[in-house]
Amino acid sequence: MFKSNKLFSFVTKRLKLYCGYVNFSELKTRKERKKFYGGLFPEKMLNKKLNLPVHMYLANGETAKFIDEKLDPFLKQSRCDTILEINPGIGLLTRKLLDREEQFKKIMLIETLSYFAETLQEMHNLYPDRVKFKQGDIINLRKLAYMDKIDNGSRVIELLSDVPYKQYNDESNMILFGAVGCIQFFKHLINSVTFDNSLLSLGRAEMYLVMPPPMYLVNLIERLNFAVLFTFILLLVQHLTCSNDVSYLVYRATSILFQILFEYRFIAYLPRDSFLPLQSQKNNKQNRLKNIRCAHPEYLYLARIVPRRNLHELCPLEDLPALWYFVRQSCLSRRNRVIPNLEKWVPGCGSRLLISNDKLKSPQQLYPDEDLNNLPEYSSPCKALSTADALPNINIYTEFGDLCPNQMLALFRKFRSWPEYKQSSFLASYDNTMLRIASVSEDVSESLAEEDDITSETFNEMEEELDTKKPPKTKRSKKNIPLV
């Protein structure tokens, strides 16, 4: 059995106090945090960040116990004996995993900061057969993949060399746990399934991820005084898992692709104060969307994410890149209409959609036992994908944003089945994009304009959807008297 005082003998007394500490919000100043944490975490991590940190570390023993309890029913159902923990830090959750000796025969620890290397290496020395430690950055795996493409390197292969390989339709090859503060990580997961490369090309990893809710809308683009950008709207709750009932500002191509490719389930709320670095919020008086607030800023969300087992039955592996391109192109504009857009690729196809006799079937909820009242605001439950799902009644005014992910997949399948597909301009545009992606001069994430990019041309639409327009200012005379 794992003994915490054996591993952390140099901080035993402090760690016992630290693990039992719950109300981290009482540590108001950096000096108080430094005094309390001692040398457990680097000093720079004790500063509050204005922006959402990419790497987050579990910093509360009680929360580690809570996470272990919440994961227990899921872990017991899994037959996987390998687990990968991202940024374990001082190993609070790792100790809980080591207690599960009968299940986890192999525990891989991949840490970004060298500050924790000595502690994690000591853990490997104590359990050389069970614990493997490497220093690397899984969250920014897309950057390593891009660097490998430029110089034909093997950084990704070396970092993932201990991850077991299994066929896509087999059981999960590993269980992955980590706290993620970067939307690019989720986009990389989407690309990994779509293009069959990187992390998820080794198997359908069962992922348990801690992630933040959307934060403020902040003005980050100086060259456009009224342009806005989400700090973190693209993480699980209001972007990845939202339904098409929500504004187009949130429901975009990433939402559709994520829900097509992955099964997901919300598990629990976690206190934000239990993770370092902490985050501060900057009030910007000039922010025109300052009234938009995030849901539950005091929490992080624990969720389960797994690639869909029947994905290749609905869309063959060779068609997944075309599906990715179809969704991305269709959702580049918030108000793209279905029929006019498709007729650019297949002229005259609109009549086929107008006279369609398909009966609309609502997709079933994938997890019937999931408590919908416990879901975060704007989040929709995971729905089952099926080839029986039909399109709604489409007219010339139907927009792509009106379609749910199931319907978007059904539309692509119908579009793919048309005899004109192989000679369509869609394939020509798709082939050009794939050639551009294959070149070493461009990253796949930069191949198309991001669907969440907000420019001066779309800001007025945002204001209409969010109803945040300010009343026009009245002109004033030199004596500051309003003119009628």
Protein Blocks (a to p, Z undefined) as FASTA:
>chain_A
ZZfklmmmmlmmmmmmmmmpmblmlmmbfklmmmmnmmmbcfklmpccfbdcfbdcdfbf
klmmmmmmmmmmmmmmpccfbdcdehklnommmmmmmmmmmlmmcdcdddfblklmmmmm
mmmmmmmmlpccddddfklmmmmmmmmmmnopaklmmmmmmpccddfklccfbdcddddf
bfklmmmmmmmmmnopajllnoccddddddddddddddfbfklmkbccdfklmgmklmmm
mcfkbcfklmcfklmmmmmmpccddfbdcdfklpccdddddddfklmklmpccehklbcc
dddddddfklmmmmcfklmmmmmmmmmmmmmpmklcfklmmmmmmghklmmmmmpcbdcd
ddddfblmbcfklpcehiacdddddfkbccddddfkbcfklpcfklmmmmmmmmmmpmkl
mmpmklmmmmmmmmmmmpmkbcfklmpccfkbccfklmmmmmmmnopaccddddddfkop
acZZ
